[in-house]
Amino acid sequence: MSIYNNRMAILATMHNKEKVIFPLLKEHLGINLIVPQGLNTDIFGTFTREIKRPDTQVVTARLKAKKALEMYDEKIAIASEGSFAPHPLIPYIYANREIIIFLDQENDLEIIGEVFSMETNFNHQIISSLEEAEEFGKKVGFPEHGLVISFDNISTGTTEFIKGITSKENLINSVETAIKNTSDNKFNIETDMRSMYNPTRMKNISLATQDLINEINSLCPQCNTPGFMINQKIPGLPCELCHQPTSLIKTVIFQCQKCNFSQQQLFPNNQEFADPSLCEYCNP
């Protein structure tokens, strides 16, 4: 039985993330959730770039969680934060990193779940017609996945955004608005990466939540505190061909946040050698 059974937590979201987070936390930890009314998480950054994220993903998620704690007399808060960027190793592929943070003020614990996935429809394009918009939509799973259109308005001199486009009629009207208000008929179309408009991202948030549950259920061997997590990763996994150390992880160190007990684990990915294609000596 989890120490969090029947506890109440606040989930800092305005984008319906509770739909995937709550069932998992309830089933595996017995946690109940409150979703704050009136918490504007957009102040911590928007995917459409009007508001920049104030810091790293983890720091930003922590700020969200702490803001939620200010609104309710509870001791546990949860928040998630996503990012989308080119894959560090595979050209022309985007990746989605989702982190979810669990703050337990009563026990002074911070536990983080994470997933790094190539399963994402994140994309954007400069276009100038409805036909191009519809073609873009086909590639990214529209209308199940929402779209965003943005353009520089020649009348106001500002960049305008039309978000949450989830129907053909809405797309037609948005394209007409963009074309009418630009000087060269060119405008930007992109995937709406907010979770309630992006089922693919929702799946990754679900995976990050499962990872969080695993981390919470990882108990310190010495004091039984939840969140016995990796706090250091040591590279040096040897190449299978030349046996020189590579940048891949060879060892991880787990540490307890309460008693500081630590434990080393070799070959955390059940892999004793690195593929020679990832070796800087064999494949410079």
GULO-956025 format. One record per residue (C-alpha): residue in three letters; x, z, y. Coordinates in nm, 2 decimals. Layout:
# residues N
<rest = ALA, xx = X, zz = Z, yy = Y>
...
END
This chain:
# residues 284
<rest = MET, xx = 0.00, zz = 0.00, yy = 0.00>
<rest = SER, xx = 0.14, zz = -0.10, yy = 0.34>
<rest = ILE, xx = 0.20, zz = 0.17, yy = 0.60>
<rest = TYR, xx = 0.00, zz = -0.06, yy = 0.83>
<rest = ASN, xx = -0.31, zz = -0.05, yy = 0.62>
<rest = ASN, xx = -0.62, zz = -0.01, yy = 0.85>
<rest = ARG, xx = -0.40, zz = -0.01, yy = 1.16>
<rest = MET, xx = -0.51, zz = -0.20, yy = 1.47>
<rest = ALA, xx = -0.28, zz = -0.46, yy = 1.63>
<rest = ILE, xx = -0.32, zz = -0.67, yy = 1.95>
<rest = LEU, xx = -0.25, zz = -1.04, yy = 1.91>
<rest = ALA, xx = -0.13, zz = -1.20, yy = 2.24>
<rest = THR, xx = -0.29, zz = -1.54, yy = 2.23>
<rest = MET, xx = -0.54, zz = -1.76, yy = 2.41>
<rest = HIS, xx = -0.51, zz = -2.05, yy = 2.18>
<rest = ASN, xx = -0.70, zz = -1.94, yy = 1.87>
<rest = LYS, xx = -0.39, zz = -1.84, yy = 1.67>
<rest = GLU, xx = -0.59, zz = -1.56, yy = 1.52>
<rest = LYS, xx = -0.76, zz = -1.81, yy = 1.29>
<rest = VAL, xx = -0.45, zz = -1.84, yy = 1.08>
<rest = ILE, xx = -0.27, zz = -1.51, yy = 1.16>
<rest = PHE, xx = -0.55, zz = -1.26, yy = 1.10>
<rest = PRO, xx = -0.65, zz = -1.36, yy = 0.75>
<rest = LEU, xx = -0.29, zz = -1.33, yy = 0.62>
<rest = LEU, xx = -0.22, zz = -1.00, yy = 0.80>
<rest = LYS, xx = -0.56, zz = -0.85, yy = 0.67>
<rest = GLU, xx = -0.50, zz = -0.97, yy = 0.32>
<rest = HIS, xx = -0.14, zz = -0.86, yy = 0.27>
<rest = LEU, xx = -0.10, zz = -0.57, yy = 0.51>
<rest = GLY, xx = -0.45, zz = -0.45, yy = 0.58>
<rest = ILE, xx = -0.41, zz = -0.49, yy = 0.96>
<rest = ASN, xx = -0.70, zz = -0.55, yy = 1.19>
<rest = LEU, xx = -0.65, zz = -0.76, yy = 1.51>
<rest = ILE, xx = -0.77, zz = -0.74, yy = 1.87>
<rest = VAL, xx = -0.74, zz = -1.06, yy = 2.07>
<rest = PRO, xx = -0.72, zz = -0.96, yy = 2.44>
<rest = GLN, xx = -0.97, zz = -1.11, yy = 2.68>
<rest = GLY, xx = -0.82, zz = -1.23, yy = 3.00>
<rest = LEU, xx = -0.46, zz = -1.25, yy = 2.89>
<rest = ASN, xx = -0.31, zz = -1.57, yy = 3.02>
<rest = THR, xx = -0.02, zz = -1.65, yy = 2.80>
<rest = ASP, xx = 0.04, zz = -1.98, yy = 2.99>
<rest = ILE, xx = 0.23, zz = -1.77, yy = 3.25>
<rest = PHE, xx = 0.51, zz = -1.75, yy = 2.99>
<rest = GLY, xx = 0.55, zz = -2.13, yy = 2.97>
<rest = THR, xx = 0.35, zz = -2.44, yy = 2.89>
<rest = PHE, xx = 0.44, zz = -2.73, yy = 2.66>
<rest = THR, xx = 0.35, zz = -2.97, yy = 2.94>
<rest = ARG, xx = 0.63, zz = -2.83, yy = 3.15>
<rest = GLU, xx = 0.44, zz = -2.72, yy = 3.46>
<rest = ILE, xx = 0.55, zz = -2.36, yy = 3.38>
<rest = LYS, xx = 0.90, zz = -2.32, yy = 3.23>
<rest = ARG, xx = 0.95, zz = -2.06, yy = 2.95>
<rest = PRO, xx = 1.12, zz = -1.76, yy = 3.11>
<rest = ASP, xx = 1.38, zz = -1.71, yy = 2.83>
<rest = THR, xx = 1.45, zz = -1.78, yy = 2.46>
<rest = GLN, xx = 1.16, zz = -1.80, yy = 2.21>
<rest = VAL, xx = 1.22, zz = -1.45, yy = 2.09>
<rest = VAL, xx = 1.24, zz = -1.30, yy = 2.44>
<rest = THR, xx = 0.93, zz = -1.49, yy = 2.55>
<rest = ALA, xx = 0.73, zz = -1.38, yy = 2.24>
<rest = ARG, xx = 0.84, zz = -1.02, yy = 2.31>
<rest = LEU, xx = 0.72, zz = -1.05, yy = 2.67>
<rest = LYS, xx = 0.38, zz = -1.17, yy = 2.55>
<rest = ALA, xx = 0.35, zz = -0.88, yy = 2.31>
<rest = LYS, xx = 0.45, zz = -0.62, yy = 2.57>
<rest = LYS, xx = 0.20, zz = -0.77, yy = 2.81>
<rest = ALA, xx = -0.08, zz = -0.73, yy = 2.55>
<rest = LEU, xx = 0.02, zz = -0.37, yy = 2.50>
<rest = GLU, xx = -0.03, zz = -0.30, yy = 2.87>
<rest = MET, xx = -0.39, zz = -0.40, yy = 2.83>
<rest = TYR, xx = -0.49, zz = -0.18, yy = 2.54>
<rest = ASP, xx = -0.42, zz = 0.17, yy = 2.42>
<rest = GLU, xx = -0.26, zz = 0.06, yy = 2.09>
<rest = LYS, xx = 0.09, zz = 0.08, yy = 1.95>
<rest = ILE, xx = 0.12, zz = -0.25, yy = 1.76>
<rest = ALA, xx = 0.14, zz = -0.60, yy = 1.92>
<rest = ILE, xx = 0.20, zz = -0.94, yy = 1.78>
<rest = ALA, xx = 0.29, zz = -1.27, yy = 1.96>
<rest = SER, xx = 0.42, zz = -1.61, yy = 1.86>
<rest = GLU, xx = 0.61, zz = -1.88, yy = 2.03>
<rest = GLY, xx = 0.68, zz = -2.24, yy = 1.93>
<rest = SER, xx = 0.94, zz = -2.50, yy = 2.03>
<rest = PHE, xx = 0.99, zz = -2.87, yy = 1.95>
<rest = ALA, xx = 1.32, zz = -3.05, yy = 1.97>
<rest = PRO, xx = 1.52, zz = -3.32, yy = 1.79>
<rest = HIS, xx = 1.64, zz = -3.20, yy = 1.45>
<rest = PRO, xx = 2.00, zz = -3.08, yy = 1.48>
<rest = LEU, xx = 2.12, zz = -3.28, yy = 1.17>
<rest = ILE, xx = 1.87, zz = -3.56, yy = 1.12>
<rest = PRO, xx = 1.86, zz = -3.83, yy = 1.39>
<rest = TYR, xx = 1.52, zz = -3.95, yy = 1.53>
<rest = ILE, xx = 1.33, zz = -3.67, yy = 1.37>
<rest = TYR, xx = 1.16, zz = -3.38, yy = 1.56>
<rest = ALA, xx = 1.14, zz = -3.03, yy = 1.43>
<rest = ASN, xx = 0.91, zz = -2.73, yy = 1.50>
<rest = ARG, xx = 1.05, zz = -2.38, yy = 1.52>
<rest = GLU, xx = 0.78, zz = -2.11, yy = 1.51>
<rest = ILE, xx = 0.86, zz = -1.74, yy = 1.55>
<rest = ILE, xx = 0.62, zz = -1.45, yy = 1.54>
<rest = ILE, xx = 0.71, zz = -1.11, yy = 1.66>
<rest = PHE, xx = 0.57, zz = -0.77, yy = 1.55>
<rest = LEU, xx = 0.63, zz = -0.48, yy = 1.78>
<rest = ASP, xx = 0.56, zz = -0.13, yy = 1.64>
<rest = GLN, xx = 0.61, zz = 0.11, yy = 1.94>
<rest = GLU, xx = 0.52, zz = 0.42, yy = 1.73>
<rest = ASN, xx = 0.81, zz = 0.36, yy = 1.49>
<rest = ASP, xx = 1.03, zz = 0.17, yy = 1.74>
<rest = LEU, xx = 1.05, zz = -0.14, yy = 1.52>
<rest = GLU, xx = 1.07, zz = -0.51, yy = 1.61>
<rest = ILE, xx = 1.02, zz = -0.74, yy = 1.31>
<rest = ILE, xx = 1.03, zz = -1.12, yy = 1.33>
<rest = GLY, xx = 0.90, zz = -1.40, yy = 1.11>
<rest = GLU, xx = 1.02, zz = -1.76, yy = 1.15>
<rest = VAL, xx = 0.98, zz = -2.11, yy = 1.01>
<rest = PHE, xx = 1.18, zz = -2.42, yy = 1.09>
<rest = SER, xx = 0.98, zz = -2.73, yy = 0.99>
<rest = MET, xx = 1.01, zz = -3.11, yy = 1.01>
<rest = GLU, xx = 0.63, zz = -3.12, yy = 0.96>
<rest = THR, xx = 0.52, zz = -3.19, yy = 1.32>
<rest = ASN, xx = 0.35, zz = -3.47, yy = 1.51>
<rest = PHE, xx = 0.53, zz = -3.39, yy = 1.84>
<rest = ASN, xx = 0.57, zz = -3.71, yy = 2.03>
<rest = HIS, xx = 0.54, zz = -3.87, yy = 2.38>
<rest = GLN, xx = 0.55, zz = -4.22, yy = 2.53>
<rest = ILE, xx = 0.51, zz = -4.40, yy = 2.86>
<rest = ILE, xx = 0.22, zz = -4.65, yy = 2.84>
<rest = SER, xx = 0.00, zz = -4.86, yy = 3.07>
<rest = SER, xx = -0.32, zz = -4.94, yy = 2.88>
<rest = LEU, xx = -0.60, zz = -4.81, yy = 2.66>
<rest = GLU, xx = -0.48, zz = -5.02, yy = 2.37>
<rest = GLU, xx = -0.14, zz = -4.85, yy = 2.38>
<rest = ALA, xx = -0.30, zz = -4.51, yy = 2.41>
<rest = GLU, xx = -0.51, zz = -4.58, yy = 2.10>
<rest = GLU, xx = -0.21, zz = -4.70, yy = 1.91>
<rest = PHE, xx = -0.02, zz = -4.38, yy = 2.00>
<rest = GLY, xx = -0.32, zz = -4.18, yy = 1.89>
<rest = LYS, xx = -0.32, zz = -4.34, yy = 1.54>
<rest = LYS, xx = 0.04, zz = -4.24, yy = 1.50>
<rest = VAL, xx = -0.01, zz = -3.87, yy = 1.58>
<rest = GLY, xx = -0.34, zz = -3.80, yy = 1.40>
<rest = PHE, xx = -0.59, zz = -3.83, yy = 1.69>
<rest = PRO, xx = -0.87, zz = -3.71, yy = 1.72>
<rest = GLU, xx = -0.80, zz = -3.42, yy = 1.48>
<rest = HIS, xx = -0.49, zz = -3.36, yy = 1.69>
<rest = GLY, xx = -0.54, zz = -3.35, yy = 2.07>
<rest = LEU, xx = -0.36, zz = -3.56, yy = 2.33>
<rest = VAL, xx = -0.24, zz = -3.50, yy = 2.69>
<rest = ILE, xx = -0.22, zz = -3.76, yy = 2.96>
<rest = SER, xx = -0.02, zz = -3.70, yy = 3.27>
<rest = PHE, xx = 0.05, zz = -3.92, yy = 3.58>
<rest = ASP, xx = 0.19, zz = -3.91, yy = 3.93>
<rest = ASN, xx = -0.11, zz = -3.92, yy = 4.16>
<rest = ILE, xx = -0.04, zz = -4.16, yy = 4.45>
<rest = SER, xx = -0.31, zz = -3.99, yy = 4.67>
<rest = THR, xx = -0.19, zz = -3.63, yy = 4.63>
<rest = GLY, xx = 0.18, zz = -3.68, yy = 4.55>
<rest = THR, xx = 0.15, zz = -3.44, yy = 4.26>
<rest = THR, xx = 0.17, zz = -3.47, yy = 3.88>
<rest = GLU, xx = -0.17, zz = -3.43, yy = 3.72>
<rest = PHE, xx = -0.24, zz = -3.34, yy = 3.36>
<rest = ILE, xx = -0.55, zz = -3.41, yy = 3.15>
<rest = LYS, xx = -0.53, zz = -3.19, yy = 2.84>
<rest = GLY, xx = -0.73, zz = -3.13, yy = 2.53>
<rest = ILE, xx = -0.83, zz = -3.49, yy = 2.47>
<rest = THR, xx = -1.01, zz = -3.49, yy = 2.14>
<rest = SER, xx = -1.26, zz = -3.78, yy = 2.15>
<rest = LYS, xx = -1.24, zz = -4.16, yy = 2.20>
<rest = GLU, xx = -1.48, zz = -4.13, yy = 2.50>
<rest = ASN, xx = -1.25, zz = -3.86, yy = 2.66>
<rest = LEU, xx = -0.95, zz = -4.08, yy = 2.59>
<rest = ILE, xx = -1.11, zz = -4.38, yy = 2.76>
<rest = ASN, xx = -1.20, zz = -4.18, yy = 3.07>
<rest = SER, xx = -0.86, zz = -4.02, yy = 3.09>
<rest = VAL, xx = -0.68, zz = -4.35, yy = 3.07>
<rest = GLU, xx = -0.91, zz = -4.50, yy = 3.34>
<rest = THR, xx = -0.84, zz = -4.20, yy = 3.56>
<rest = ALA, xx = -0.46, zz = -4.23, yy = 3.51>
<rest = ILE, xx = -0.46, zz = -4.61, yy = 3.58>
<rest = LYS, xx = -0.67, zz = -4.57, yy = 3.89>
<rest = ASN, xx = -0.45, zz = -4.31, yy = 4.04>
<rest = THR, xx = -0.10, zz = -4.46, yy = 3.98>
<rest = SER, xx = 0.08, zz = -4.72, yy = 4.17>
<rest = ASP, xx = 0.23, zz = -4.91, yy = 3.87>
<rest = ASN, xx = -0.04, zz = -4.83, yy = 3.60>
<rest = LYS, xx = 0.22, zz = -4.64, yy = 3.40>
<rest = PHE, xx = 0.15, zz = -4.29, yy = 3.27>
<rest = ASN, xx = 0.26, zz = -4.05, yy = 3.01>
<rest = ILE, xx = 0.08, zz = -3.98, yy = 2.68>
<rest = GLU, xx = 0.18, zz = -3.69, yy = 2.45>
<rest = THR, xx = 0.06, zz = -3.47, yy = 2.17>
<rest = ASP, xx = -0.12, zz = -3.16, yy = 2.28>
<rest = MET, xx = 0.10, zz = -2.89, yy = 2.11>
<rest = ARG, xx = -0.13, zz = -2.60, yy = 2.19>
<rest = SER, xx = -0.22, zz = -2.45, yy = 1.85>
<rest = MET, xx = -0.60, zz = -2.50, yy = 1.88>
<rest = TYR, xx = -0.55, zz = -2.87, yy = 1.94>
<rest = ASN, xx = -0.28, zz = -2.92, yy = 1.67>
<rest = PRO, xx = -0.36, zz = -2.84, yy = 1.31>
<rest = THR, xx = -0.01, zz = -2.94, yy = 1.20>
<rest = ARG, xx = 0.14, zz = -2.67, yy = 1.42>
<rest = MET, xx = -0.12, zz = -2.42, yy = 1.30>
<rest = LYS, xx = 0.01, zz = -2.47, yy = 0.95>
<rest = ASN, xx = 0.36, zz = -2.38, yy = 1.07>
<rest = ILE, xx = 0.23, zz = -2.07, yy = 1.25>
<rest = SER, xx = 0.07, zz = -1.97, yy = 0.92>
<rest = LEU, xx = 0.41, zz = -2.01, yy = 0.74>
<rest = ALA, xx = 0.58, zz = -1.81, yy = 1.01>
<rest = THR, xx = 0.32, zz = -1.54, yy = 0.96>
<rest = GLN, xx = 0.39, zz = -1.53, yy = 0.59>
<rest = ASP, xx = 0.76, zz = -1.49, yy = 0.66>
<rest = LEU, xx = 0.67, zz = -1.20, yy = 0.89>
<rest = ILE, xx = 0.47, zz = -1.04, yy = 0.62>
<rest = ASN, xx = 0.77, zz = -1.08, yy = 0.38>
<rest = GLU, xx = 1.00, zz = -0.92, yy = 0.64>
<rest = ILE, xx = 0.76, zz = -0.63, yy = 0.70>
<rest = ASN, xx = 0.74, zz = -0.57, yy = 0.32>
<rest = SER, xx = 1.12, zz = -0.57, yy = 0.29>
<rest = LEU, xx = 1.19, zz = -0.20, yy = 0.29>
<rest = CYS, xx = 1.52, zz = -0.03, yy = 0.36>
<rest = PRO, xx = 1.67, zz = 0.09, yy = 0.02>
<rest = GLN, xx = 1.79, zz = 0.41, yy = 0.19>
<rest = CYS, xx = 1.50, zz = 0.52, yy = 0.41>
<rest = ASN, xx = 1.21, zz = 0.29, yy = 0.31>
<rest = THR, xx = 1.16, zz = 0.17, yy = 0.67>
<rest = PRO, xx = 0.99, zz = -0.18, yy = 0.69>
<rest = GLY, xx = 1.18, zz = -0.47, yy = 0.83>
<rest = PHE, xx = 1.51, zz = -0.46, yy = 0.64>
<rest = MET, xx = 1.61, zz = -0.79, yy = 0.78>
<rest = ILE, xx = 1.91, zz = -1.02, yy = 0.82>
<rest = ASN, xx = 2.10, zz = -0.93, yy = 1.14>
<rest = GLN, xx = 2.41, zz = -1.13, yy = 1.08>
<rest = LYS, xx = 2.49, zz = -1.47, yy = 0.91>
<rest = ILE, xx = 2.84, zz = -1.55, yy = 0.82>
<rest = PRO, xx = 2.94, zz = -1.92, yy = 0.77>
<rest = GLY, xx = 3.20, zz = -2.05, yy = 0.53>
<rest = LEU, xx = 3.02, zz = -2.18, yy = 0.22>
<rest = PRO, xx = 3.29, zz = -2.38, yy = 0.04>
<rest = CYS, xx = 3.27, zz = -2.76, yy = 0.00>
<rest = GLU, xx = 3.19, zz = -2.86, yy = -0.36>
<rest = LEU, xx = 3.46, zz = -3.13, yy = -0.34>
<rest = CYS, xx = 3.76, zz = -2.98, yy = -0.15>
<rest = HIS, xx = 3.66, zz = -2.61, yy = -0.14>
<rest = GLN, xx = 3.74, zz = -2.58, yy = 0.23>
<rest = PRO, xx = 3.50, zz = -2.36, yy = 0.42>
<rest = THR, xx = 3.21, zz = -2.53, yy = 0.59>
<rest = SER, xx = 2.97, zz = -2.43, yy = 0.87>
<rest = LEU, xx = 2.70, zz = -2.35, yy = 0.62>
<rest = ILE, xx = 2.60, zz = -1.98, yy = 0.56>
<rest = LYS, xx = 2.80, zz = -1.81, yy = 0.28>
<rest = THR, xx = 2.70, zz = -1.45, yy = 0.34>
<rest = VAL, xx = 2.42, zz = -1.26, yy = 0.52>
<rest = ILE, xx = 2.41, zz = -0.89, yy = 0.61>
<rest = PHE, xx = 2.08, zz = -0.70, yy = 0.61>
<rest = GLN, xx = 2.05, zz = -0.39, yy = 0.83>
<rest = CYS, xx = 1.79, zz = -0.12, yy = 0.88>
<rest = GLN, xx = 1.67, zz = -0.06, yy = 1.24>
<rest = LYS, xx = 1.61, zz = 0.31, yy = 1.17>
<rest = CYS, xx = 1.91, zz = 0.45, yy = 0.97>
<rest = ASN, xx = 2.15, zz = 0.15, yy = 1.02>
<rest = PHE, xx = 2.21, zz = 0.12, yy = 0.65>
<rest = SER, xx = 2.35, zz = -0.23, yy = 0.58>
<rest = GLN, xx = 2.38, zz = -0.45, yy = 0.27>
<rest = GLN, xx = 2.57, zz = -0.77, yy = 0.21>
<rest = GLN, xx = 2.43, zz = -1.07, yy = 0.01>
<rest = LEU, xx = 2.64, zz = -1.36, yy = -0.10>
<rest = PHE, xx = 2.50, zz = -1.71, yy = -0.12>
<rest = PRO, xx = 2.15, zz = -1.63, yy = 0.03>
<rest = ASN, xx = 2.02, zz = -1.98, yy = -0.04>
<rest = ASN, xx = 2.12, zz = -1.96, yy = -0.41>
<rest = GLN, xx = 2.39, zz = -2.22, yy = -0.34>
<rest = GLU, xx = 2.76, zz = -2.15, yy = -0.41>
<rest = PHE, xx = 2.89, zz = -2.48, yy = -0.27>
<rest = ALA, xx = 2.81, zz = -2.71, yy = 0.01>
<rest = ASP, xx = 2.73, zz = -3.08, yy = -0.02>
<rest = PRO, xx = 3.05, zz = -3.28, yy = 0.07>
<rest = SER, xx = 2.84, zz = -3.48, yy = 0.31>
<rest = LEU, xx = 2.82, zz = -3.16, yy = 0.53>
<rest = CYS, xx = 3.19, zz = -3.09, yy = 0.51>
<rest = GLU, xx = 3.40, zz = -3.17, yy = 0.82>
<rest = TYR, xx = 3.70, zz = -3.24, yy = 0.60>
<rest = CYS, xx = 3.54, zz = -3.47, yy = 0.35>
<rest = ASN, xx = 3.30, zz = -3.63, yy = 0.60>
<rest = PRO, xx = 3.46, zz = -3.59, yy = 0.94>
END
